[in-house]
Amino acid sequence: MTNKVFLCGRLTRDVELRYTEKGLAVGRTCLALNRGKDRNGNDKGCDFVNVIVYGKQAETFSNFKHKGDLVLIEGRIQTGSYEKDNKKVYTTEVAADRVDFLSRDTNASENEAETVGVTKVPEGFAALEDDIPF
């Protein structure tokens, strides 16, 4: 059994898309997660989580989502390490299995929005653009 994580937040930068030697698309970005408010109504700050997305989903994510967009990530936590200046550096990131777009790219046409799975807002309802209240 794998442990899934679900994270809802805003992208802190555009998705950086690269390709492996075998042609696999790899997208990297960072997600800002609001900690909410304390009992006095003061903002508790944010956590910043690195996210990695693979394959066709990485290409779609890179083409349609940009800094500030609200997304929901389903994935798993993965850790790694590498050597830098003779010191071991440890990494932690979320490897996304699924990315749901919660705010619509205003540059995408209606047909593009349907293709990439962007949530369309029914007439008479406001778009979810603010922080989710939980």
DSSP file with accessible surface (Angstrom, degrees, kcal/mol):
  #  RESIDUE AA STRUCTURE BP1 BP2  ACC     N-H-->O    O-->H-N    N-H-->O    O-->H-N    TCO  KAPPA ALPHA  PHI   PSI    X-CA   Y-CA   Z-CA
    1    1 A M              0   0  217      0, 0.0     2,-0.3     0, 0.0     0, 0.0   0.000 360.0 360.0 360.0 130.6    0.0    0.0    0.0
    2    2 A T        -     0   0   96     74,-0.0     2,-0.7     1,-0.0    74,-0.0  -0.726 360.0-122.1 -95.9 148.7    1.3    3.4   -0.9
    3    3 A N        -     0   0  126     -2,-0.3    74,-0.4    74,-0.1     2,-0.3  -0.815  29.0-156.4 -91.2 117.9    0.7    6.5    1.2
    4    4 A K        -     0   0   85     -2,-0.7     2,-0.4    72,-0.1    72,-0.2  -0.697   4.8-160.3 -93.3 146.1   -1.0    9.2   -0.9
    5    5 A V  E     -A   75   0A  36     70,-2.7    70,-2.2    -2,-0.3     2,-0.5  -0.946   3.1-156.9-121.4 147.5   -0.8   12.9   -0.1
    6    6 A F  E     -A   74   0A 124     -2,-0.4     2,-0.4    68,-0.2    68,-0.2  -0.994  15.0-178.3-124.0 122.3   -3.3   15.5   -1.3
    7    7 A L  E     -A   73   0A  34     66,-2.5    66,-3.3    -2,-0.5     2,-0.5  -0.985  11.0-167.3-127.0 132.9   -2.0   19.1   -1.4
    8    8 A C  E     +A   72   0A  39     -2,-0.4    26,-0.3    64,-0.2     2,-0.3  -0.978  36.7 109.6-120.0 121.9   -4.0   22.2   -2.4
    9    9 A G  E     -A   71   0A   6     62,-2.1    62,-2.8    -2,-0.5     2,-0.4  -0.960  60.4 -77.1-168.6-173.1   -2.0   25.4   -3.0
   10   10 A R  E     -AB  70  32A  59     22,-1.5    22,-3.1    -2,-0.3     2,-0.2  -0.812  43.4-109.6-106.7 144.8   -0.7   28.0   -5.5
   11   11 A L  E     - B   0  31A   4     58,-2.1    57,-3.1    -2,-0.4    20,-0.2  -0.508  19.1-159.8 -70.8 132.6    2.3   27.6   -7.7
   12   12 A T  S    S+     0   0   42     18,-2.6     2,-0.3    -2,-0.2    -1,-0.1   0.588  75.8   7.0 -89.3 -11.1    5.2   29.8   -6.6
   13   13 A R  S    S-     0   0   99     17,-0.5    17,-0.3    53,-0.1    -1,-0.2  -0.977  91.9 -80.2-158.9 163.0    6.8   29.7  -10.1
   14   14 A D        -     0   0   89     -2,-0.3     2,-0.3     1,-0.1    52,-0.2  -0.293  60.7 -90.1 -62.8 155.2    6.1   28.4  -13.6
   15   15 A V        -     0   0   13     50,-0.6     2,-0.7    46,-0.2    14,-0.2  -0.526  35.3-139.9 -70.5 128.2    6.7   24.7  -14.2
   16   16 A E  E     -C   28   0A  83     12,-3.2    12,-2.0    -2,-0.3     2,-0.5  -0.836  21.7-160.2 -91.5 114.9   10.2   24.0  -15.4
   17   17 A L  E     +C   27   0A  48     -2,-0.7     2,-0.3    10,-0.2    10,-0.2  -0.854  19.2 159.6-104.8 128.6   10.0   21.4  -18.1
   18   18 A R  E     -C   26   0A 166      8,-2.4     8,-3.0    -2,-0.5     2,-0.4  -0.887  28.3-130.6-135.1 170.2   13.0   19.2  -19.1
   19   19 A Y  E     -C   25   0A 125     -2,-0.3     6,-0.2     6,-0.2     2,-0.0  -0.966  15.3-129.7-126.6 141.2   13.4   15.9  -20.9
   20   20 A T    >   -     0   0   60      4,-2.2     3,-2.0    -2,-0.4     6,-0.0  -0.268  39.5 -97.2 -75.0 171.3   15.5   12.9  -19.9
   21   21 A E  T 3  S+     0   0  207      1,-0.3    -1,-0.1     2,-0.1    -2,-0.0   0.803 127.9  53.7 -60.3 -27.5   17.9   11.3  -22.4
   22   22 A K  T 3  S-     0   0  204      2,-0.1    -1,-0.3     1,-0.0    -2,-0.0   0.388 124.4-103.7 -89.3   2.9   15.1    8.8  -23.2
   23   23 A G    <   +     0   0   48     -3,-2.0     2,-0.4     1,-0.3    -2,-0.1   0.553  68.3 149.3  92.0   7.7   12.6   11.5  -24.0
   24   24 A L        -     0   0   80      1,-0.1    -4,-2.2    30,-0.0    -1,-0.3  -0.628  45.6-127.7 -78.0 127.2   10.5   11.4  -20.8
   25   25 A A  E     -C   19   0A   4     -2,-0.4    30,-2.3    -6,-0.2     2,-0.4  -0.555  25.6-171.5 -74.5 136.5    9.1   14.8  -19.8
   26   26 A V  E     -CD  18  54A  22     -8,-3.0    -8,-2.4    -2,-0.2     2,-0.4  -0.985   1.4-167.5-132.9 119.3    9.9   15.9  -16.2
   27   27 A G  E     -CD  17  53A   1     26,-3.3    26,-2.7    -2,-0.4     2,-0.4  -0.906   3.4-171.2-109.8 136.3    8.2   19.0  -14.8
   28   28 A R  E     +CD  16  52A 100    -12,-2.0   -12,-3.2    -2,-0.4     2,-0.3  -0.979  18.1 139.7-127.2 140.4    9.3   20.7  -11.5
   29   29 A T  E     - D   0  51A   1     22,-2.2    22,-2.7    -2,-0.4     2,-0.4  -0.885  41.1-110.1-156.5-173.7    7.7   23.5   -9.6
   30   30 A C  E     - D   0  50A   9    -17,-0.3   -18,-2.6    -2,-0.3   -17,-0.5  -0.990  19.5-149.3-133.7 141.0    6.9   24.6   -6.0
   31   31 A L  E     -BD  11  49A   0     18,-3.0    18,-2.6    -2,-0.4     2,-0.5  -0.933   8.0-144.4-114.0 128.6    3.6   24.7   -4.3
   32   32 A A  E     -BD  10  48A  18    -22,-3.1   -22,-1.5    -2,-0.5     2,-0.6  -0.838  15.4-162.4 -92.1 124.3    2.7   27.2   -1.5
   33   33 A L  E     - D   0  47A  26     14,-3.4    14,-2.3    -2,-0.5     2,-0.3  -0.938  14.2-135.5-111.9 115.9    0.5   25.7    1.2
   34   34 A N  E     - D   0  46A  62     -2,-0.6    12,-0.2   -26,-0.3     3,-0.1  -0.494   4.8-154.5 -71.3 130.7   -1.3   28.2    3.4
   35   35 A R        -     0   0  133     10,-2.9     2,-0.2     1,-0.3    -1,-0.1   0.514  37.4-133.2 -81.6  -7.1   -1.2   27.2    7.1
   36   36 A G        -     0   0   30      9,-0.4     8,-2.9     5,-0.0     9,-0.3  -0.496  34.0 -50.2  89.7-157.4   -4.4   29.1    7.8
   37   37 A K  B     -H   43   0B 137      6,-0.2     6,-0.2    -2,-0.2     2,-0.0  -0.867  43.6-126.1-121.9 153.7   -5.0   31.5   10.7
   38   38 A D    >   -     0   0   61      4,-2.5     3,-2.0    -2,-0.3    -1,-0.1  -0.182  47.3 -82.7 -84.7-175.4   -4.5   31.3   14.4
   39   39 A R  T 3  S+     0   0  250      1,-0.3    -1,-0.1     2,-0.1    -2,-0.0   0.756 130.6  53.6 -62.4 -24.9   -7.2   32.0   17.1
   40   40 A N  T 3  S-     0   0  137      2,-0.1    -1,-0.3     3,-0.0     3,-0.1   0.375 120.4-107.0 -90.6   1.7   -6.6   35.7   16.8
   41   41 A G  S <  S+     0   0   40     -3,-2.0     2,-0.3     1,-0.3    -2,-0.1   0.565  71.8 144.0  85.4   8.2   -7.1   35.7   13.0
   42   42 A N        -     0   0   92      1,-0.1    -4,-2.5     2,-0.0    -1,-0.3  -0.625  58.3-105.7 -82.3 141.8   -3.4   36.2   12.3
   43   43 A D  B     -H   37   0B  97     -2,-0.3    -6,-0.2    -6,-0.2     3,-0.1  -0.416  21.8-155.1 -65.4 131.1   -1.9   34.5    9.3
   44   44 A K        -     0   0  112     -8,-2.9     2,-0.1     1,-0.3    -1,-0.1   0.436  40.8-121.5 -88.8  -0.7    0.2   31.5   10.3
   45   45 A G        -     0   0   28     -9,-0.3   -10,-2.9     2,-0.0    -9,-0.4  -0.483  28.9 -72.7  97.3-166.0    2.3   31.6    7.1
   46   46 A C  E     -D   34   0A  51    -12,-0.2     2,-0.4    -2,-0.1   -12,-0.2  -0.916  21.5-140.9-133.1 155.2    3.0   29.1    4.3
   47   47 A D  E     -D   33   0A  69    -14,-2.3   -14,-3.4    -2,-0.3     2,-0.5  -0.896  19.5-143.8-109.7 148.2    4.9   25.9    3.7
   48   48 A F  E     -D   32   0A 134     -2,-0.4     2,-0.5   -16,-0.2   -16,-0.2  -0.967  16.6-172.7-119.6 122.6    6.6   25.4    0.4
   49   49 A V  E     -D   31   0A  35    -18,-2.6   -18,-3.0    -2,-0.5     2,-0.2  -0.957  20.7-131.2-120.1 127.7    6.7   22.0   -1.2
   50   50 A N  E     -D   30   0A  75     -2,-0.5    44,-2.6    42,-0.4     2,-0.4  -0.568  26.3-162.4 -74.7 139.3    8.7   20.9   -4.2
   51   51 A V  E     -De  29  94A   2    -22,-2.7   -22,-2.2    -2,-0.2     2,-0.4  -0.970   9.3-166.2-127.7 139.7    6.6   19.0   -6.8
   52   52 A I  E     -De  28  95A   1     42,-2.6    44,-3.0    -2,-0.4     2,-0.4  -0.986   5.5-172.2-126.8 136.4    7.7   16.8   -9.7
   53   53 A V  E     -D   27   0A   1    -26,-2.7   -26,-3.3    -2,-0.4     2,-0.3  -0.977   8.9-152.5-129.9 142.3    5.4   15.6  -12.5
   54   54 A Y  E >>  -D   26   0A  87     42,-0.5     4,-0.6    -2,-0.4     3,-0.6  -0.790  43.6  -7.9-117.1 158.0    6.3   13.1  -15.2
   55   55 A G  H >> S-     0   0   19    -30,-2.3     4,-1.5    -2,-0.3     3,-0.7  -0.177 115.8 -15.3  70.6-152.4    5.3   12.3  -18.8
   56   56 A K  H 3> S+     0   0  150      1,-0.3     4,-2.5     2,-0.2    -1,-0.2   0.854 133.2  60.9 -58.1 -36.0    2.4   13.8  -20.8
   57   57 A Q  H <> S+     0   0   64     -3,-0.6     4,-2.7     1,-0.2    -1,-0.3   0.885 101.5  53.2 -61.5 -36.0    0.9   15.2  -17.6
   58   58 A A  H <X S+     0   0    0     -3,-0.7     4,-2.5    -4,-0.6    -1,-0.2   0.914 109.3  48.8 -64.9 -41.1    4.2   17.3  -17.1
   59   59 A E  H  X S+     0   0   50     -4,-1.5     4,-2.1     2,-0.2    -2,-0.2   0.931 113.8  45.3 -65.1 -44.8    3.9   18.7  -20.6
   60   60 A T  H  X S+     0   0   32     -4,-2.5     4,-2.0     2,-0.2     5,-0.3   0.930 112.9  50.9 -63.2 -45.6    0.2   19.7  -20.1
   61   61 A F  H  X S+     0   0    1     -4,-2.7     4,-2.0    -5,-0.2   -46,-0.2   0.931 112.0  47.8 -57.6 -45.7    1.0   21.1  -16.6
   62   62 A S  H  < S+     0   0   25     -4,-2.5    -1,-0.2     1,-0.2    -2,-0.2   0.874 113.5  47.5 -65.1 -38.0    3.8   23.2  -18.1
   63   63 A N  H  < S+     0   0  104     -4,-2.1    -1,-0.2    -5,-0.2    -2,-0.2   0.796 123.9  27.0 -75.4 -29.1    1.7   24.5  -21.0
   64   64 A F  H  < S+     0   0   36     -4,-2.0     2,-0.4    -5,-0.2    -2,-0.2   0.585 107.4  66.7-117.1 -11.5   -1.4   25.5  -19.0
   65   65 A K     <  +     0   0    0     -4,-2.0   -50,-0.6    -5,-0.3     2,-0.3  -0.922  55.6 173.1-119.2 141.6   -0.5   26.4  -15.4
   66   66 A H    >   -     0   0   62     -2,-0.4     3,-2.5   -52,-0.2   -55,-0.3  -0.853  44.4 -51.5-138.7 171.3    1.6   29.3  -14.3
   67   67 A K  T 3  S+     0   0  146     -2,-0.3   -55,-0.2     1,-0.3    -1,-0.1  -0.112 122.8  21.5 -46.8 130.8    2.8   31.1  -11.2
   68   68 A G  T 3  S+     0   0   33    -57,-3.1    -1,-0.3     1,-0.3     2,-0.1   0.176  88.6 133.0  94.5 -16.4   -0.1   31.9   -8.9
   69   69 A D    <   -     0   0   29     -3,-2.5   -58,-2.1   -59,-0.1     2,-0.4  -0.419  57.2-122.7 -71.6 144.7   -2.5   29.3  -10.2
   70   70 A L  E     +A   10   0A   4    -60,-0.2    32,-2.1    58,-0.1    33,-1.3  -0.732  39.4 170.1 -88.5 127.5   -4.4   27.2   -7.7
   71   71 A V  E     -AF   9 101A   0    -62,-2.8   -62,-2.1    -2,-0.4     2,-0.5  -0.945  31.3-138.4-136.6 157.9   -3.9   23.4   -8.1
   72   72 A L  E     -AF   8 100A  51     28,-2.6    28,-3.0    -2,-0.3     2,-0.5  -0.986  23.0-161.4-115.5 124.2   -4.6   20.2   -6.3
   73   73 A I  E     -AF   7  99A   1    -66,-3.3   -66,-2.5    -2,-0.5     2,-0.5  -0.918   8.8-170.1-110.3 130.2   -1.8   17.6   -6.3
   74   74 A E  E     +AF   6  98A  49     24,-2.7    23,-3.1    -2,-0.5    24,-2.2  -0.983  40.9  98.8-114.0 127.6   -2.3   13.9   -5.6
   75   75 A G  E     -AF   5  96A   0    -70,-2.2   -70,-2.7    -2,-0.5     2,-0.3  -0.887  62.1 -79.8-172.3-154.2    0.9   12.0   -5.2
   76   76 A R  E     - F   0  95A  93     19,-1.8    19,-2.9    -2,-0.3     2,-0.4  -0.964  35.8-109.9-137.9 151.5    3.5   10.5   -2.8
   77   77 A I  E     - F   0  94A 102    -74,-0.4     2,-0.4    -2,-0.3    17,-0.2  -0.664  36.7-175.3 -81.0 132.9    6.4   11.9   -0.9
   78   78 A Q  E     - F   0  93A  45     15,-2.9    15,-2.3    -2,-0.4     2,-0.3  -0.987   7.4-159.3-130.8 142.8    9.8   10.8   -2.2
   79   79 A T  E     + F   0  92A 109     -2,-0.4     2,-0.3    13,-0.2    13,-0.2  -0.815  17.1 159.1-116.0 158.6   13.2   11.5   -0.7
   80   80 A G  E     - F   0  91A  31     11,-2.0    11,-2.9    -2,-0.3     2,-0.3  -0.925  19.4-144.8-159.6-176.7   16.6   11.5   -2.3
   81   81 A S  E     - F   0  90A  58     -2,-0.3     2,-0.3     9,-0.3     9,-0.2  -0.987   9.7-177.4-157.0 160.3   20.1   12.8   -1.9
   82   82 A Y  E     - F   0  89A 118      7,-2.0     7,-3.4    -2,-0.3     2,-0.4  -0.964  31.1-104.1-153.7 164.5   23.1   14.0   -3.8
   83   83 A E  E     + F   0  88A 121     -2,-0.3     2,-0.3     5,-0.2     5,-0.2  -0.802  34.8 171.7 -96.4 134.1   26.7   15.1   -3.2
   84   84 A K  E >  S- F   0  87A 122      3,-2.9     3,-1.3    -2,-0.4    -2,-0.0  -0.950  73.1 -13.3-143.1 121.9   27.6   18.8   -3.4
   85   85 A D  T 3  S-     0   0  141     -2,-0.3     3,-0.1     1,-0.3    -1,-0.1   0.905 127.7 -56.4  53.6  44.2   31.0   20.2   -2.3
   86   86 A N  T 3  S+     0   0  162      1,-0.2     2,-0.4     0, 0.0    -1,-0.3   0.718 118.3 110.4  61.5  22.4   31.8   16.8   -0.6
   87   87 A K  E <  S- F   0  84A 155     -3,-1.3    -3,-2.9     2,-0.0     2,-0.5  -0.979  71.0-120.2-125.7 143.1   28.6   17.1    1.5
   88   88 A K  E     - F   0  83A 109     -2,-0.4     2,-0.5    -5,-0.2    -5,-0.2  -0.691  25.6-161.1 -84.1 126.3   25.5   15.0    1.2
   89   89 A V  E     - F   0  82A  45     -7,-3.4    -7,-2.0    -2,-0.5     2,-0.4  -0.944   6.2-149.2-110.1 128.5   22.4   17.0    0.5
   90   90 A Y  E     - F   0  81A 169     -2,-0.5     2,-0.3    -9,-0.2    -9,-0.3  -0.776  12.0-162.9 -99.5 141.3   19.0   15.4    1.3
   91   91 A T  E     - F   0  80A  46    -11,-2.9   -11,-2.0    -2,-0.4     2,-0.4  -0.911  10.2-170.4-123.5 150.9   15.9   16.3   -0.8
   92   92 A T  E     + F   0  79A  90     -2,-0.3   -42,-0.4   -13,-0.2     2,-0.3  -0.993  20.7 151.2-137.9 131.9   12.1   15.8   -0.2
   93   93 A E  E     - F   0  78A  24    -15,-2.3   -15,-2.9    -2,-0.4     2,-0.6  -0.956  44.2-107.7-150.9 167.0    9.5   16.4   -2.8
   94   94 A V  E     -eF  51  77A   5    -44,-2.6   -42,-2.6    -2,-0.3     2,-0.8  -0.918  23.3-149.8-102.8 121.3    6.0   15.2   -3.9
   95   95 A A  E     -eF  52  76A   1    -19,-2.9   -19,-1.8    -2,-0.6     2,-0.3  -0.846  25.0-135.6 -88.2 111.1    6.0   13.0   -7.0
   96   96 A A  E     + F   0  75A   6    -44,-3.0   -42,-0.5    -2,-0.8   -21,-0.3  -0.541  31.0 176.8 -77.1 129.7    2.6   13.9   -8.5
   97   97 A D  E    S+     0   0A  72    -23,-3.1     2,-0.3     1,-0.4   -22,-0.2   0.675  79.4  14.5 -92.3 -28.4    0.4   11.0   -9.8
   98   98 A R  E     - F   0  74A 125    -24,-2.2   -24,-2.7     2,-0.0     2,-0.4  -0.995  61.4-162.6-150.0 141.5   -2.4   13.5  -10.6
   99   99 A V  E     - F   0  73A  14     -2,-0.3     2,-0.5   -26,-0.2   -26,-0.2  -0.995   7.9-165.9-127.1 123.7   -2.8   17.2  -11.0
  100  100 A D  E     - F   0  72A  42    -28,-3.0   -28,-2.6    -2,-0.4     2,-0.6  -0.947  17.6-135.8-109.6 132.1   -6.2   18.9  -10.9
  101  101 A F  E     +gF 118  71A   8     16,-0.5    18,-1.5    -2,-0.5   -30,-0.2  -0.751  24.4 175.7 -88.2 120.4   -6.4   22.5  -12.1
  102  102 A L        +     0   0   38    -32,-2.1     2,-0.4    -2,-0.6    26,-0.3   0.641  67.5  48.7-101.5 -19.2   -8.6   24.5   -9.7
  103  103 A S  S    S-     0   0    2    -33,-1.3     2,-0.3    24,-0.1    -1,-0.1  -0.975  89.3-118.6-120.6 140.8   -8.2   28.0  -11.3
  104  104 A R        -     0   0   95     -2,-0.4     2,-0.6    15,-0.1    -2,-0.0  -0.549  18.4-119.9 -84.2 138.0   -8.7   28.5  -15.0
  105  105 A D    >   -     0   0   11     -2,-0.3     3,-1.4     1,-0.2    -1,-0.1  -0.635  19.7-151.5 -71.2 115.8   -6.0   29.7  -17.3
  106  106 A T  T 3  S+     0   0  128     -2,-0.6    -1,-0.2     1,-0.3    -2,-0.0   0.694  93.2  58.4 -68.4 -14.8   -7.5   32.9  -18.7
  107  107 A N  T 3  S+     0   0  136    -43,-0.1    -1,-0.3     2,-0.1     2,-0.3   0.615  87.7  92.7 -87.5 -13.4   -5.4   32.4  -21.9
  108  108 A A  S <  S-     0   0   12     -3,-1.4     2,-0.0   -44,-0.1   -44,-0.0  -0.591  76.0-126.3 -82.7 142.2   -6.9   29.0  -22.6
  109  109 A S     >  -     0   0   59     -2,-0.3     4,-2.5     1,-0.1     5,-0.2  -0.304  32.0-100.2 -75.4 169.2   -9.9   28.7  -24.9
  110  110 A E  H  > S+     0   0   88      1,-0.2     4,-1.8     2,-0.2     5,-0.2   0.908 125.1  50.0 -57.9 -41.4  -13.0   26.9  -23.7
  111  111 A N  H  > S+     0   0  118      1,-0.2     4,-2.0     2,-0.2    -1,-0.2   0.915 110.8  48.6 -66.1 -41.5  -12.0   23.8  -25.8
  112  112 A E  H  > S+     0   0   84      1,-0.2     4,-2.2     2,-0.2     6,-0.2   0.910 107.9  55.9 -63.4 -39.6   -8.5   23.8  -24.3
  113  113 A A  H  X>S+     0   0    0     -4,-2.5     5,-2.2     1,-0.2     4,-0.5   0.914 109.2  46.0 -60.9 -41.0   -9.9   24.2  -20.8
  114  114 A E  H ><5S+     0   0  114     -4,-1.8     3,-0.7     1,-0.2    -1,-0.2   0.901 110.6  54.6 -67.6 -38.6  -12.0   21.0  -21.3
  115  115 A T  H 3<5S+     0   0  119     -4,-2.0    -2,-0.2     1,-0.2    -1,-0.2   0.900 111.7  41.5 -63.9 -41.4   -9.1   19.1  -22.8
  116  116 A V  H 3<5S-     0   0   25     -4,-2.2    -1,-0.2    -5,-0.1   -15,-0.2   0.437 114.9-109.2 -92.7   1.8   -6.7   19.7  -19.9
  117  117 A G  T <<5 +     0   0   46     -3,-0.7   -16,-0.5    -4,-0.5     2,-0.2   0.769  53.9 168.3  83.5  24.8   -9.3   19.1  -17.1
  118  118 A V  B   < -g  101   0A   9     -5,-2.2     2,-0.4    -6,-0.2    -1,-0.2  -0.530  43.1-109.9 -73.1 135.0   -9.6   22.7  -15.9
  119  119 A T        -     0   0   76    -18,-1.5     2,-0.4    -2,-0.2   -15,-0.1  -0.506  31.3-147.5 -67.4 121.9  -12.6   23.1  -13.6
  120  120 A K        -     0   0   88     -2,-0.4    -1,-0.0   -17,-0.1   -17,-0.0  -0.762  11.8-129.8 -91.8 139.5  -15.3   25.1  -15.4
  121  121 A V        -     0   0   69     -2,-0.4     3,-0.1     4,-0.1     6,-0.1  -0.778  22.7-123.6 -92.9 123.0  -17.4   27.4  -13.1
  122  122 A P    >   -     0   0   80      0, 0.0     3,-1.8     0, 0.0    -1,-0.0  -0.296  40.3 -87.2 -62.6 151.0  -21.2   27.0  -13.7
  123  123 A E  T 3  S+     0   0  195      1,-0.3     3,-0.1     3,-0.0     0, 0.0  -0.287 116.2  29.0 -58.3 137.0  -23.1   30.1  -14.5
  124  124 A G  T 3  S+     0   0   83      1,-0.3     2,-0.3    -3,-0.1    -1,-0.3   0.370 102.4  98.2  92.8  -5.4  -24.2   32.0  -11.4
  125  125 A F  S <  S-     0   0  149     -3,-1.8    -1,-0.3    -4,-0.0     2,-0.2  -0.882  71.8-120.9-115.4 150.7  -21.2   30.7   -9.3
  126  126 A A        -     0   0   94     -2,-0.3     2,-0.1    -3,-0.1    -3,-0.0  -0.592  32.5-106.6 -86.4 148.3  -18.0   32.5   -8.4
  127  127 A A        -     0   0   49     -2,-0.2     2,-1.3     1,-0.1     3,-0.2  -0.428  32.2-111.7 -70.1 146.1  -14.7   31.0   -9.4
  128  128 A L        +     0   0   83    -26,-0.3   -58,-0.1     1,-0.2    -1,-0.1  -0.677  64.4 138.2 -80.5  95.5  -12.6   29.5   -6.5
  129  129 A E        +     0   0   86     -2,-1.3    -1,-0.2     2,-0.1     2,-0.1   0.541  48.4  72.0-116.4 -16.5   -9.7   32.0   -6.5
  130  130 A D  S    S-     0   0  130     -3,-0.2   -60,-0.0     1,-0.2     0, 0.0  -0.451  98.1 -68.7 -95.1 176.6   -9.2   32.5   -2.7
  131  131 A D        -     0   0   90     -2,-0.1    -1,-0.2     1,-0.1    -2,-0.1  -0.306  53.9-108.5 -63.4 144.4   -7.7   30.2   -0.2
  132  132 A I        -     0   0   43      1,-0.1     2,-2.2     2,-0.1    -1,-0.1  -0.608  30.1-124.4 -75.5 130.2   -9.8   27.2    0.7
  133  133 A P              0   0  129      0, 0.0    -1,-0.1     0, 0.0    -2,-0.0  -0.235 360.0 360.0 -81.0  54.3  -11.2   27.6    4.2
  134  134 A F              0   0  204     -2,-2.2    -2,-0.1     0, 0.0   -98,-0.0  -0.981 360.0 360.0-151.4 360.0  -10.0   24.5    5.9
